[in-house]
Amino acid sequence: MDLQAHLELFFKHFGKPDQNPSIYFAPGRVNLIGEHTDYNGGFVLPCALQYGTYLIIRPITEPKIRLVSTNMDYQTEISLTDDIIRIEDQWVNYPLGVVDQFLKHDVPIGGMELLFSGDIPSNAGLSSSASIEMVTAFALNDLTGSNFSMIDLIKLSQKAENQFVGVNCGIMDQFAVGMGEKDHAIFLNCRTLENKMVPFRLDGISMVVANTNKQRGLADSKYNERVAECQLAVTYLSDLFDISQLSEISFMQFYKIQDQIPDEVIRRRARHVISENQRVLNSVACLWNNNILEFGALMNASHESLRDNYEVTGFELDTLVAEAQKIPGVIGSRMTGAGFGGCTVSLVMNESLDQFVGEVGKRYNQKTGLNADFYVAEASDGVKEIL
Ligand code: GLA
């Protein structure tokens, strides 16, 4: 990211080159395993990426918020004397949702100019939205001297997405973006927020993120549909167990009583969540024991369950994963994030990297007509001020 060029863009857009702005960065995230478990109070294992969103921000005296992005055409100016309202299908809902949350917490927000610039692909399942929310929340916290803790900012950003944007997401993305640590994955219990940084630097092995470049149409409404299906599963099971979330049931408990869920689709949704939860625990044990091959097998099993039980993969993700798994030197491969398009994550022996990118890219293109993009990802630090 060429910060100097972006600063010049900021001044070109907003003028007043004698008044210096501040600059913040929030990463995106990749989830290694534990998919669609967070809003069920389950376990996840994500890490923050080296890619993310840069925010150049400057307070102004007028009661206005001006929002511009170098990635999106849409830009806007809103007046702080009016109510903040959602703008259908626009990226500005992420920062505006955070401003709305600060106002709801009685933080006086003054006028400001903001320029966002991302080097993660948007809408690709790498949490560009959580990254925009968290960089805004972190910057506002700093500039208003609000003293919210990182956990407060994480919860507030999740609320912005739930209440303002309208996606009933869990807490994983905002948590990973806020708490990420270089060379570590975050083992997180999404019900209690208890967490442990797990060293994740694998000798001779790279973490490769591949983007299907499939447009994720209707992803938000399908996501909310899955959230509702899990709630229905809880309703069926609460005749037998005193639970409010699916993760409160162990794999063994579910195995014994699964037939009590009369609806076959809902049973499969619950089966995914509860087995995936167990897979996260097993994966952390594998990392602990340095058993990376078994870790890869769990990644593969996770994808299979997301495909067959949870039905959030689709042809493009399935093809990219299947082609990846054929390459010798691939330890494991799965979709990452919400699904319905977006990205896969694979662990690849370094000596197989060129073959991986070449052959998987070629076969994926032959089968889908799309070109995949490949990134070697590094587990990185969370949100921070950079200038
Ligand atoms: C999206 C949501 C997360 C999580 C994942 C699926 O990224 O924002 O909260 O539910 O999907 O694991």
Boltz pocket constraint, residues with backbone or C-beta under 6 A from the ligand:
constraints:
  - pocket:
      binder: B
      contacts: [[A, 31], [A, 34], [A, 35], [A, 36], [A, 37], [A, 38], [A, 39], [A, 125], [A, 127], [A, 169], [A, 170], [A, 171], [A, 172], [A, 173], [A, 337], [A, 338], [A, 339]]
      max_distance: 6.0
